[in-house]
Amino acid sequence: MISAPDNFQDEVELGYSFARDFWGLGLAAEISKAVLAVGFGSRRLPDVIAFTPVGHRASRHVMEKLGFQHDCGREIKDALCAVYRLRTPVKMA
Ligand SMILES: CC(C)(COP(=O)(O)OP(=O)(O)OC[C@H]1O[C@@H](n2cnc3c(N)ncnc32)[C@H](O)[C@@H]1OP(=O)(O)O)[C@@H](O)C(=O)NCCC(=O)NCCS
């Protein structure tokens, strides 16, 4: 998890990329869950963003599976990207 650069100041981004031999093993979802648990747990982040070029269906599917909601479309590094956001779970008193 990294602080998002450029046009996402003050946002924290979840990012992932794997060598081809490691695609389709469930690693992106599994590792993301562990990282998000730290982000929303001890780091107390209010929300986390993730983005991918609009045509990357696998990556978008991973984000949606993790509970991210589509936030907006934005051009990032010359590519039209789908930006997703996941908010910290609301705690009931
Ligand atoms: C995108 C990427 C990170 C996914 O990692 P991964 O470890 O293979 O992802 P997972 O195995 O956790 O999950 C992939 C999911 O996408 C689904 N999927 C794969 N190809 C798909 C497609 N073309 N359209 C829709 N869903 C697709 C899989 O069925 C799986 O969903 P499921 O668990 O519900 O069956 C990996 O493929 C990658 O690094 N690609 C490199 C380039 C890239 O796309 N990078 C973008 C990073 S933002």
The ligand as a Tripos MOL2 file, in Angstrom:
@<TRIPOS>MOLECULE
LIG
   48    50     1     0     0
SMALL
NO_CHARGES

@<TRIPOS>ATOM
      1 C1         -4.6940   -8.2880  -12.6050 C.3       1 LIG1
      2 C2         -3.8780   -9.1920  -11.7040 C.3       1 LIG1
      3 C3         -3.2040   -8.3310  -10.6530 C.3       1 LIG1
      4 C4         -4.8190  -10.1890  -11.0240 C.3       1 LIG1
      5 O1         -4.0630  -10.9630  -10.1020 O.3       1 LIG1
      6 P1         -4.4920  -12.4650   -9.7670 P.3       1 LIG1
      7 O2         -3.6640  -12.9030   -8.5890 O.co2     1 LIG1
      8 O3         -4.4640  -13.2890  -10.9960 O.co2     1 LIG1
      9 O4         -5.9870  -12.2490   -9.2930 O.3       1 LIG1
     10 P2         -6.9020  -13.2840   -8.5170 P.3       1 LIG1
     11 O5         -6.4860  -14.6810   -8.8940 O.co2     1 LIG1
     12 O6         -6.9280  -12.9040   -7.0610 O.co2     1 LIG1
     13 O7         -8.3350  -12.9750   -9.0960 O.3       1 LIG1
     14 C5         -8.5430  -12.8080  -10.4720 C.3       1 LIG1
     15 C6        -10.0360  -12.7520  -10.6630 C.3       1 LIG1
     16 O8        -10.3240  -12.1250  -11.9220 O.3       1 LIG1
     17 C7        -11.0940  -13.0140  -12.7240 C.3       1 LIG1
     18 N1        -10.7110  -12.7620  -14.0910 N.ar      1 LIG1
     19 C8         -9.6030  -13.1590  -14.7340 C.ar      1 LIG1
     20 N2         -9.6270  -12.6950  -16.0120 N.ar      1 LIG1
     21 C9        -10.7770  -11.9750  -16.1310 C.ar      1 LIG1
     22 C10       -11.3680  -11.2320  -17.1920 C.ar      1 LIG1
     23 N3        -10.7680  -11.1410  -18.3750 N.pl3     1 LIG1
     24 N4        -12.5480  -10.6260  -16.9610 N.ar      1 LIG1
     25 C11       -13.1720  -10.7010  -15.7720 C.ar      1 LIG1
     26 N5        -12.6440  -11.3930  -14.7210 N.ar      1 LIG1
     27 C12       -11.4680  -12.0160  -14.9080 C.ar      1 LIG1
     28 C13       -10.7500  -14.3900  -12.2130 C.3       1 LIG1
     29 O9        -11.7510  -15.3250  -12.5420 O.3       1 LIG1
     30 C14       -10.6610  -14.1240  -10.7160 C.3       1 LIG1
     31 O10       -11.9310  -14.0000  -10.1560 O.3       1 LIG1
     32 P3        -12.5730  -15.1150   -9.1770 P.3       1 LIG1
     33 O11       -11.5990  -15.2760   -8.0410 O.co2     1 LIG1
     34 O12       -13.8720  -14.5140   -8.7550 O.co2     1 LIG1
     35 O13       -12.7040  -16.3510   -9.9900 O.co2     1 LIG1
     36 C15        -2.8030   -9.9440  -12.4790 C.3       1 LIG1
     37 O14        -3.4550  -10.6330  -13.5000 O.3       1 LIG1
     38 C16        -1.7280   -9.0400  -13.0220 C.2       1 LIG1
     39 O15        -0.8030   -8.6420  -12.3170 O.2       1 LIG1
     40 N6         -1.7600   -8.7190  -14.2890 N.am      1 LIG1
     41 C17        -0.6660   -7.9050  -14.8020 C.3       1 LIG1
     42 C18        -1.0730   -6.7030  -15.4990 C.3       1 LIG1
     43 C19        -2.2210   -6.0070  -14.9100 C.2       1 LIG1
     44 O16        -3.3270   -6.2240  -15.3370 O.2       1 LIG1
     45 N7         -1.9740   -5.1360  -13.9510 N.am      1 LIG1
     46 C20        -2.9960   -4.2890  -13.4390 C.3       1 LIG1
     47 C21        -2.7150   -3.9140  -12.0400 C.3       1 LIG1
     48 S1         -3.8400   -2.5940  -11.6130 S.3       1 LIG1
@<TRIPOS>BOND
     1     1     2 1
     2     2     3 1
     3     2     4 1
     4     2    36 1
     5     4     5 1
     6     5     6 1
     7     6     7 2
     8     6     8 1
     9     6     9 1
    10     9    10 1
    11    10    11 2
    12    10    12 1
    13    10    13 1
    14    13    14 1
    15    14    15 1
    16    15    16 1
    17    15    30 1
    18    16    17 1
    19    17    18 1
    20    17    28 1
    21    18    19 ar
    22    18    27 ar
    23    19    20 ar
    24    20    21 ar
    25    21    22 ar
    26    21    27 ar
    27    22    23 1
    28    22    24 ar
    29    24    25 ar
    30    25    26 ar
    31    26    27 ar
    32    28    29 1
    33    28    30 1
    34    30    31 1
    35    31    32 1
    36    32    33 2
    37    32    34 1
    38    32    35 1
    39    36    37 1
    40    36    38 1
    41    38    39 2
    42    38    40 1
    43    40    41 1
    44    41    42 1
    45    42    43 1
    46    43    44 2
    47    43    45 1
    48    45    46 1
    49    46    47 1
    50    47    48 1
@<TRIPOS>SUBSTRUCTURE
     1 LIG1         1 GROUP 0 **** ****
